[in-house]
Structures are given as structure tokens and as C-alpha cells.
Amino acid sequence: MSPDLLSPGPAAALLAAAGTAALLSERLWAVAAIAGVLLAICLRAPAQRRWIYLFGALSTGLGVLVFSPFLWSSPEGTVLWEGPTIPVLGPLDVTTVELYEAALNALRLSALALAFSAYALLLDHDRLVAAAGFARRSALAVALATRLVPSLERDAAGLAEAVRGRGLRLEGARGYATLLSPLVAGSLERASSLAEAMEARGFGRAGPTRAPRPRWSDRDRVALALAPLLVLGAALWL
């Protein structure tokens, strides 16, 4: 099931369950399957937005896969490569057990990052906050925190387009680093505006009003029931 076909609440629960299941599972094929499904879900997002999330998720997993066998040693397994002995780190050997654990942890990290990417790319966070029937303050805090990356992404795209309109081109890490200062200033201004809007709408007072929202479909109920089963299955059998 894709998050954009579900209501925000069940979709968020299902994505959280998928990330938790990836962390709990001890089987490489199961974690790879979860990561593959989450990658396919992320590919439903617009191409111009998804690439930065996919790059971050897959590059961090690749980094764990490459460096983890050299930083963690295990006497078990067949030695595939014998390297020099370095002080503090010890012998730089690569064994089958180390390679398996590196691949497992890399897929776990990538699956968790892809679950967040799908959450940031495909879910309507305003509807998610509005759907919170309890712990509304906690739900709002979580939604605002997780919207930070998408908000910065949109601001950076707008700033880059404005710079190009003035005849300048941003090239390389140094060029895009020039956007850091206006991004920080824009974030502070957005936070101040958000606080004023919340105060004007009476946030925190008793009896808040809500906008009408569509009822959950059967697909939403199935997704909500599947989320704890996915976590339980990963903890007991995968």
C-alpha cells in the first residue's frame, strides 16, 4: 500500500511499523524486502523532489556497508581479505560474518531513512495534525519537527531559482553553501510567524474547533491493523 492512497494517520503508522520492523529483523532478505518496498513507494514522489532524499538514504547505507567491516572485527566466519594491523582499530580483516552484519545494518539504516523519506514526500502533514484525536500538542510538535527538511528543501529551491533569475549559477558545494544564511534567517522568520498564527487561533485553549475531514476507508483500517502485526512479525519470526 502506498501512503498517498491512505489517510495520513494510518499511512504514518504503517511507515513507522515498516521502519521498526527493519530494525528488529535479523534476516537479510526480510530487511532487503522492506527497503525495496519503501524505495518503490518513494519513487512515486516527483522526480525533482525525491532525488535528495534517495541520495541521502542510499548513500548513508552504502557508507555503512563499505566502512563497517573495517571498523568492527569478528573472529567468526571465513576471512575474505587480510589487511594491515592499525593501532586502536586492530587488524583490518574482512570476514563473511562482518560483511553480512555490514549489509544487514546498511539495509536497516536505508530502510529507516526511506520510511522517513516517504513520510516527508507523500504525506499531508496538515491533515495528520488535524486527525490527531489525542495528544494534539505532541502530534503537532512531531509534525513540525519532521516538516523541517521538506520546508528547507522548498526554500532552497526557491532561493536557487531566484539566484538563477539574477544571472548567477550555483555550482558545487561552495556555491550551494551560500544559501545557508538565508535559509537560517527564513527558518527563524517562519517559526515566529507560526507562533503568532498559533496564538491567534487560540492554540492550547479548551474546546478547539476542527475542520471537517473525510472518514477512514477500509484500506485505512487494514493499514492501521497491519502496522502492529508487521512489527510483531519482525520481532518474532524475521
C-alpha positions as CSV (number, residue, x, y, z in Angstrom):
1,M,0.0,0.0,0.0
2,S,1.3,3.5,-0.9
3,P,1.0,6.3,1.7
4,D,-0.6,8.6,-0.9
5,L,-3.5,6.2,-1.2
6,L,-4.2,6.2,2.6
7,S,-5.3,8.7,5.2
8,P,-2.3,10.4,6.8
9,G,-2.7,8.6,10.2
10,P,-2.8,5.0,9.0
11,A,-0.1,5.8,6.4
12,A,2.2,7.3,9.1
13,A,1.6,4.3,11.4
14,L,2.4,1.8,8.6
15,L,5.6,3.6,7.7
16,A,6.7,3.7,11.3
17,A,5.9,0.0,11.6
18,A,8.0,-0.7,8.4
19,G,11.0,1.2,9.8
20,T,10.6,-0.6,13.2
21,A,10.3,-4.0,11.5
22,A,13.5,-3.3,9.6
23,L,15.4,-2.5,12.8
24,L,14.0,-5.6,14.6
25,S,14.5,-8.2,11.8
26,E,17.6,-10.4,11.8
27,R,17.2,-11.8,8.3
28,L,18.9,-10.1,5.5
29,W,16.3,-10.9,2.9
30,A,13.5,-9.5,5.0
31,V,15.2,-6.2,5.6
32,A,16.1,-6.0,1.9
33,A,12.4,-6.7,1.0
34,I,11.2,-3.9,3.4
35,A,13.8,-1.5,2.0
36,G,12.8,-2.4,-1.6
37,V,9.1,-1.8,-0.9
38,L,9.9,1.6,0.7
39,L,12.1,2.5,-2.2
40,A,9.3,1.8,-4.6
41,I,7.0,3.9,-2.6
42,C,9.5,6.8,-2.6
43,L,9.7,6.6,-6.4
44,R,6.1,7.7,-6.6
45,A,7.1,11.2,-5.5
46,P,8.0,13.8,-8.1
47,A,11.5,13.3,-9.5
48,Q,12.7,16.8,-8.7
49,R,11.9,16.3,-5.0
50,R,12.8,12.7,-4.4
51,W,16.4,12.6,-5.5
52,I,17.9,14.4,-2.5
53,Y,16.0,12.0,-0.1
54,L,17.0,8.9,-2.1
55,F,20.6,10.1,-2.3
56,G,20.8,10.6,1.5
57,A,19.1,7.3,2.3
58,L,21.1,5.2,-0.1
59,S,24.5,6.9,0.4
60,T,24.4,6.5,4.2
61,G,23.6,2.8,3.8
62,L,26.4,2.5,1.3
63,G,28.8,4.2,3.7
64,V,27.9,1.7,6.5
65,L,28.4,-1.2,4.0
66,V,31.8,0.0,2.9
67,F,33.3,1.1,6.3
68,S,31.6,-1.2,8.8
69,P,33.6,-4.3,8.0
70,F,36.9,-2.4,8.7
71,L,35.6,-0.8,12.0
72,W,34.1,-3.9,13.5
73,S,36.0,-7.2,13.8
74,S,34.7,-10.7,14.4
75,P,36.7,-13.8,14.8
76,E,33.9,-15.9,13.2
77,G,33.4,-16.6,9.6
78,T,35.7,-17.1,6.6
79,V,38.4,-14.4,6.1
80,L,37.9,-12.8,2.7
81,W,40.6,-10.2,2.9
82,E,43.6,-9.7,5.2
83,G,44.8,-6.2,5.7
84,P,47.4,-4.5,7.9
85,T,47.1,-4.0,11.7
86,I,46.4,-0.5,12.7
87,P,46.7,0.8,16.3
88,V,43.4,1.2,18.1
89,L,41.4,-0.3,15.2
90,G,43.4,-3.6,15.2
91,P,43.7,-5.9,12.1
92,L,41.7,-4.7,9.0
93,D,40.4,-8.1,8.1
94,V,37.1,-8.7,6.2
95,T,35.2,-11.9,7.1
96,T,31.9,-13.3,5.8
97,V,30.3,-12.5,9.2
98,E,31.5,-8.9,9.1
99,L,30.2,-8.5,5.6
100,Y,26.9,-10.0,6.5
101,E,26.4,-7.7,9.5
102,A,27.5,-4.7,7.5
103,A,25.0,-5.5,4.8
104,L,22.2,-6.0,7.4
105,N,23.0,-2.7,9.2
106,A,23.2,-0.8,5.9
107,L,19.8,-2.1,4.8
108,R,18.4,-1.3,8.2
109,L,19.6,2.3,8.0
110,S,18.5,2.7,4.4
111,A,15.0,1.3,5.2
112,L,14.6,3.7,8.1
113,A,15.7,6.6,6.0
114,L,13.4,5.6,3.2
115,A,10.5,5.3,5.6
116,F,11.1,8.9,6.7
117,S,11.6,10.0,3.1
118,A,8.2,8.5,2.2
119,Y,6.7,10.3,5.2
120,A,8.2,13.6,4.2
121,L,7.4,13.3,0.4
122,L,4.0,11.8,0.3
123,L,2.0,12.5,3.5
124,D,-0.1,15.6,4.1
125,H,1.2,16.8,7.4
126,D,-1.5,19.3,8.0
127,R,-4.1,16.6,7.7
128,L,-2.0,14.4,10.0
129,V,-2.1,17.0,12.8
130,A,-5.8,17.6,12.2
131,A,-6.5,13.9,12.5
132,A,-4.9,13.6,16.0
133,G,-7.7,13.0,18.4
134,F,-5.5,12.8,21.4
135,A,-2.1,14.2,22.4
136,R,-2.6,17.0,19.9
137,R,0.3,19.0,21.2
138,S,2.7,16.1,20.9
139,A,1.4,15.3,17.4
140,L,1.9,19.0,16.4
141,A,5.4,19.0,17.7
142,V,6.3,15.8,15.8
143,A,4.7,17.1,12.6
144,L,6.5,20.4,12.8
145,A,9.9,18.8,13.5
146,T,9.5,16.3,10.6
147,R,8.4,19.1,8.3
148,L,11.7,20.9,8.8
149,V,13.5,19.1,6.0
150,P,10.7,19.5,3.3
151,S,10.4,23.1,4.3
152,L,14.1,23.8,3.9
153,E,14.0,21.9,0.6
154,R,11.3,24.2,-0.8
155,D,13.1,27.3,0.5
156,A,16.4,26.2,-1.0
157,A,14.7,25.5,-4.4
158,G,13.1,29.0,-4.3
159,L,16.3,30.7,-3.4
160,A,18.2,28.9,-6.1
161,E,15.6,29.9,-8.7
162,A,15.8,33.5,-7.6
163,V,19.6,33.4,-7.9
164,R,19.4,32.0,-11.4
165,G,16.9,34.7,-12.3
166,R,19.6,37.3,-11.5
167,G,22.1,35.7,-13.9
168,L,24.1,33.7,-11.3
169,R,24.6,29.9,-11.2
170,L,25.2,27.8,-8.1
171,E,27.8,25.2,-8.7
172,G,29.4,22.8,-6.3
173,A,29.2,22.6,-2.5
174,R,30.7,26.0,-2.0
175,G,28.0,27.6,-4.3
176,Y,25.1,26.0,-2.5
177,A,26.7,26.8,0.9
178,T,25.9,30.5,0.2
179,L,22.2,29.6,0.7
180,L,22.8,28.6,4.3
181,S,22.5,32.1,5.8
182,P,19.2,33.0,4.0
183,L,17.8,29.5,4.9
184,V,18.5,30.0,8.6
185,A,17.0,33.5,8.5
186,G,13.9,32.2,6.7
187,S,13.5,29.4,9.2
188,L,13.6,31.8,12.1
189,E,11.1,34.1,10.4
190,R,8.8,31.1,9.7
191,A,9.0,30.0,13.3
192,S,8.0,33.4,14.5
193,S,5.1,33.6,12.0
194,L,3.9,30.1,13.1
195,A,3.9,31.0,16.7
196,E,1.9,34.2,16.0
197,A,-0.6,32.1,13.9
198,M,-1.0,29.5,16.7
199,E,-1.6,32.2,19.3
200,A,-4.1,34.0,17.0
201,R,-6.0,30.7,16.5
202,G,-6.2,30.0,20.3
203,F,-3.8,27.0,20.4
204,G,-3.9,25.4,23.8
205,R,-7.3,26.7,24.8
206,A,-10.1,24.4,25.7
207,G,-12.5,23.2,23.1
208,P,-10.6,23.8,19.9
209,T,-12.5,23.6,16.6
210,R,-11.6,21.4,13.7
211,A,-12.1,21.5,10.0
212,P,-14.2,18.6,8.6
213,R,-12.1,15.7,7.4
214,P,-13.0,12.6,5.4
215,R,-13.7,9.3,7.2
216,W,-11.3,6.5,7.1
217,S,-11.8,4.0,4.3
218,D,-11.5,0.2,4.6
219,R,-8.0,0.5,3.2
220,D,-7.1,2.8,6.1
221,R,-8.4,0.4,8.7
222,V,-6.5,-2.5,7.1
223,A,-3.3,-0.5,7.1
224,L,-3.7,0.5,10.8
225,A,-4.3,-3.2,11.7
226,L,-1.3,-4.3,9.7
227,A,1.1,-1.9,11.4
228,P,1.4,-3.7,14.8
229,L,1.3,-7.1,13.0
230,L,4.3,-6.1,10.9
231,V,6.3,-5.1,14.0
232,L,5.2,-8.2,15.9
233,G,6.1,-10.5,12.9
234,A,9.5,-8.9,12.6
235,A,10.2,-9.3,16.3
236,L,9.1,-12.9,16.5
237,W,9.8,-14.6,13.1
238,L,12.0,-12.4,10.8
